[in-house]
Amino acid sequence: MGYVRRVRLASFFTGAATASFLGLYILHKDYKVAHQSFTQQMNELHQSLESRISSLEKLKQRETSEQVEATK
């Protein structure tokens, strides 16, 4: 009876270790996908803001150059 119990415990712990490894692998993969998606969204937002800022700076430059020409 002791031998059967040891075999069952060994099988249980082997299964638990395998399930834990598989679960951690899936969580790690999910984390990497989520991180990549978040990074892509932040890059798109950054590019959008950069383009908006540059267009505002160009508009301001035009306004100041028009004001300088008007004062001449």
N, C-alpha and C positions, 0 to 999 in steps of 0.2 A: 504494500500500500504506500510506503514511503517513496518508492521509485516512481509510481504513477503521479503522486503529488508533485514531485520535483519536475517531472516532465511537463505537467500541466502548468506549473508556475513558470518554467522556462519558456514554454510556448506563449503564455500570457504576456510575459515581459518582452519577449521578442516582438509580438504583435503590437504591444503598446509603444515600443521604441520605433517600430516601423511607421505606425500611425502618427506619432509625434513628428518624426522626420518629414513625412509627407505633408502634414499640416503646416509645419514651419516653412517648407519649401513653397507651398501654395501661398501662404501669407507673405513671404518675401517677394514672390513674383507679383502678387497683387500690389504690394507696396511700391515696387519698381514701376509698374504701369501707372499707378496713381501719381507718383512723383514726376514721371515723364509728362503726363497729361497736364499737371499743374505747372510745370516748367514751361511747357509749350504755351499755355494760356497766358502766363506772365510775360513771356517774350512777345506774344502778339499784342498784349496790352501796352508793353513798353514801346514797341514799334509804332503803335497807333498814337500814343502820347508824344513820341518824338516827332512824328509828322505834323501833329497839331501844333506843337511848340514851334517847329521851324516855320510853319505857315504864318503863325502869329508874329514871329520875329521878322519875317519878310514883309508882312503888312506894316509893322511898326517902322521898318526901314524906309518903306515907300512914303509913309506919312511924314516922317522926319525930313526926308529929302524933298518932298513937296513943300514943306514949311520953309526949308532953307531956300529953295528957289523962289518962293513967294516973297521972302524978305529981301531978296537981292534987288 
